């Protein structure tokens, strides 16, 4: 992590949260490629004429300069790097779910360059209209793996033996994978996820080799339990917003259309 007295230039970043610091300034929680998650002061960002005001918003790809500051580093400049506009409708809520995962599960000041690249790819794909579920599942898998919270998905927890390809297994947060005849995911599917995560480019490998599994409701349910277990959070705010939005949407939309 850069020292507070140093100046950082042109750092790839996304704002994941912000809150008031004074009548005219904000504290912004940013996810950066080389410095991880940081809190920065954006002085004057609430003023109508501030150049920072339209840029320090969630899901917008930025390049940031910061440095100095007696209490917190101060944002010196922000530049939109272009490439896509903000996600809309259900994609927006999926992006907010990504932000909540970053806020609740990543420590401050620890860099995760590969995870940052996955986040950036997910936000870009959401803005282009890609289905949210596979993007969210891939990011959740990479986040859990990066934090060391994801068990070996090629090994049965009880026996420590390799999974059987055609046998169903269930992921249990406290233990790992256990054989369960009622489970929806087979050993071959879990092993494909493990192989992708161990590849040099796990984001691409997950989408190339396990796309059907990433889109499954069964994986969503089991990863949700694991994320709740490690975060201590029983309900995600983004999901609650989605449920409220669903109540306002037309009945012509599928019931699970907004579920992350």
Beta strands, then each sheet from edge to edge (+ up, - down):
strand 1: 7-20
strand 2: 26-32
strand 3: 36-42
strand 4: 62-67
strand 5: 74-80
strand 6: 168-172
strand 7: 176-179
strand 8: 185-186
sheet 1: 3+ 2- 1+ 4- 5+
sheet 2: 7+ 6- 8+
end
